[in-house]
Amino acid sequence: MSLPSAPASLSAGTANTLAADARSLDALKNAASRNDPQAVRAAAKQFESLFMRELIKSMREATMKSGLLEGAQGDLATDLLDQQLSVQMAGQPGGLSDAIVRQLSQQMGGSGNTALSVPSTLSLATNRARFAGGAAGGGNAGSAAPAGRESFVQFHRAAAERVAQESGIPAHFMLGQAGHETGWGKSEIRQADGSPSYNLFGIKAGKGWTGRVATVTTTEYEGGVARKVVAKFRAYDSYEDAFRDYARLINDNPRYAAARAKVGSVAAYAAELQKAGYATDPAYARKLSSAIHSAQGV
């Protein structure tokens, strides 16, 4: 695969290889800060290469080793191969580097604070790769979900998209509702021993539930007044199980038929869920709509 030539302000070696050391990254930042479009593009490509390398590494770690290349020499060979692949895969039209270029260009055209925006972009790309690697492990079973909207959405995106294909409920609808119910991962329902229940949607364990349960104190509204109550919630074996159970609830329970028919509109879907009594919070529809839009923007 042919690679674009380096701008005059950068060496060919820096532009066409992975800048893995701090000095090379500083050189890229400095070149990009001079508002040279070619330098910005080269810097963006380097950060996409780092992202791709982290992604490939995470995916390798999520799979079993064959034993053929184990050991220090095998690890070195694999690392070099990953580096070569990451460089070759970076810079494709419509890829991450295009998004980084837009972000850097906007920030340089505004506050000009490139020194801060470049590391933050790299950190975001690295986190996304790590979360993608975690999702590759299969439903995130046994993994602790990260807190924070960006991290939360990236961590759960793969499971939500798989369930969306099966159920017809948009992935960002489920991601937004899971984020709202858990405070973007900050207040998940947990067992008495602190272990996760994997319940992302606040679904209670009614009389027909035969699986595990988690008993916690929660907030309910009666007549618009909030009060604390002790309730039993469903517990699952993985986060993907939670997405799948939520989809079954919305699709199979006649109570939510009106909401299911409104998946073409965020506001209408949220309003129908509130009408059906999914939650007792009188402002639930407004809050849920905002959360869904937030998840869609990640």
Beta strands, then each sheet from edge to edge (+ up, - down):
strand 1: 213-222
strand 2: 225-234
sheet 1: 1+ 2-
end
